[in-house]
Amino acid sequence: MALRGVWQLQKLIVSYCDWGGSSKGVRAFIESNLPAFKENNPQLEVVTELIRGQHPHLKGFYKNKNERVICVKNLTTEDILLQATRLRNALGRKVVKLKTRHVTKHPSVQGTWTTNLKF
């Protein structure tokens, strides 16, 4: 996703094994979908990395020095393309868990309003 017109994902590493069965989808993805993905995203550096004996994964490096790793073992080429697109569209920020369901700068002293109020 672009933040102020600048894509946040800098580099995408596709790691796979040339022998393992869990990398079958990634090997097919590299042959069929990866060249088109590179053409559609010229701002992105895409690197393939051969790691023998390990499950395949996608690793994204963002401009804010964060990285995300997604395991893609036993996934189809369409699912791997979806995960790569999700990495591209993400901002790279850490996931922050909200403490309450209702977020506001000035919380009400009396509590949040609901439609079930009885007078």
C-alpha positions as CSV (number, residue, x, y, z in Angstrom):
1,M,0.0,0.0,0.0
2,A,1.2,3.4,-0.7
3,L,1.7,5.9,2.1
4,R,1.6,9.4,0.7
5,G,2.2,8.0,-2.8
6,V,5.3,5.9,-1.8
7,W,5.1,2.1,-1.8
8,Q,6.3,0.8,1.6
9,L,7.5,-2.7,0.6
10,Q,11.1,-2.4,-0.7
11,K,12.1,-6.0,-1.1
12,L,10.4,-9.4,-1.4
13,I,12.4,-12.6,-0.9
14,V,10.8,-15.8,-2.1
15,S,12.6,-18.7,-0.3
16,Y,12.0,-22.3,-1.5
17,C,13.5,-25.8,-1.7
18,D,14.2,-27.4,-5.0
19,W,13.6,-30.9,-3.7
20,G,10.8,-30.7,-1.0
21,G,7.2,-31.4,-1.7
22,S,5.9,-28.5,0.4
23,S,7.7,-26.1,-2.1
24,K,5.9,-27.5,-5.2
25,G,3.5,-24.6,-5.3
26,V,6.3,-22.1,-4.9
27,R,8.3,-23.6,-7.7
28,A,5.2,-23.4,-10.0
29,F,4.7,-19.8,-8.8
30,I,8.2,-18.8,-9.7
31,E,7.8,-20.2,-13.2
32,S,4.4,-18.9,-14.0
33,N,3.3,-15.9,-11.9
34,L,6.5,-14.3,-10.6
35,P,7.6,-12.7,-13.9
36,A,4.2,-11.0,-14.3
37,F,4.3,-10.0,-10.6
38,K,7.7,-8.3,-11.2
39,E,6.4,-6.5,-14.3
40,N,3.4,-5.2,-12.5
41,N,5.5,-4.0,-9.5
42,P,8.6,-2.2,-10.9
43,Q,9.1,-0.4,-7.6
44,L,9.7,-3.7,-5.8
45,E,12.9,-5.7,-5.7
46,V,12.0,-9.4,-6.0
47,V,14.6,-12.0,-5.1
48,T,14.4,-15.8,-5.2
49,E,16.4,-17.7,-2.6
50,L,17.1,-21.4,-2.7
51,I,17.2,-22.9,0.8
52,R,17.4,-26.7,0.8
53,G,15.5,-28.7,3.4
54,Q,13.3,-25.8,4.7
55,H,9.7,-25.0,4.2
56,P,9.0,-22.1,1.7
57,H,8.2,-18.6,2.9
58,L,7.8,-15.1,1.7
59,K,9.8,-12.4,3.5
60,G,9.0,-8.7,3.0
61,F,11.3,-5.8,4.0
62,Y,9.6,-2.4,4.5
63,K,10.9,1.2,4.5
64,N,10.4,1.5,8.2
65,K,12.9,-1.3,8.9
66,N,10.2,-3.8,9.7
67,E,10.0,-7.2,8.1
68,R,7.2,-9.8,7.7
69,V,7.5,-13.5,7.1
70,I,4.6,-15.6,5.7
71,C,4.9,-19.4,5.5
72,V,3.6,-20.6,2.1
73,K,4.1,-24.4,2.5
74,N,1.7,-26.6,0.5
75,L,-0.1,-23.5,-1.0
76,T,-1.2,-23.2,-4.6
77,T,0.1,-20.6,-7.0
78,E,-3.0,-18.4,-6.6
79,D,-2.7,-18.5,-2.8
80,I,1.0,-17.6,-3.0
81,L,0.2,-14.7,-5.4
82,L,-2.5,-13.5,-2.9
83,Q,0.0,-13.6,0.0
84,A,2.6,-11.7,-2.1
85,T,0.0,-9.1,-2.9
86,R,-1.0,-8.8,0.7
87,L,2.7,-8.2,1.6
88,R,2.9,-5.6,-1.1
89,N,-0.2,-3.8,0.1
90,A,0.7,-3.8,3.8
91,L,2.2,-0.7,5.4
92,G,4.7,-2.7,7.4
93,R,3.6,-1.5,10.8
94,K,3.4,-3.7,13.8
95,V,0.0,-5.0,14.7
96,V,-1.3,-3.3,17.8
97,K,-4.0,-4.9,19.9
98,L,-6.7,-2.5,21.0
99,K,-7.4,-2.5,24.7
100,T,-11.1,-1.6,24.3
101,R,-13.7,-1.9,21.5
102,H,-14.3,1.8,21.5
103,V,-11.4,4.1,20.9
104,T,-11.8,7.9,21.5
105,K,-9.6,10.8,22.7
106,H,-12.2,11.8,25.3
107,P,-13.8,8.8,26.9
108,S,-17.2,9.3,28.6
109,V,-17.3,9.2,32.4
110,Q,-20.8,7.7,32.2
111,G,-19.9,4.9,29.8
112,T,-20.5,4.3,26.1
113,W,-24.0,4.8,24.7
114,T,-26.0,1.8,23.6
115,T,-29.5,1.3,22.1
116,N,-30.5,-0.9,25.0
117,L,-30.7,1.9,27.5
118,K,-33.8,1.8,29.7
119,F,-34.8,5.0,31.6
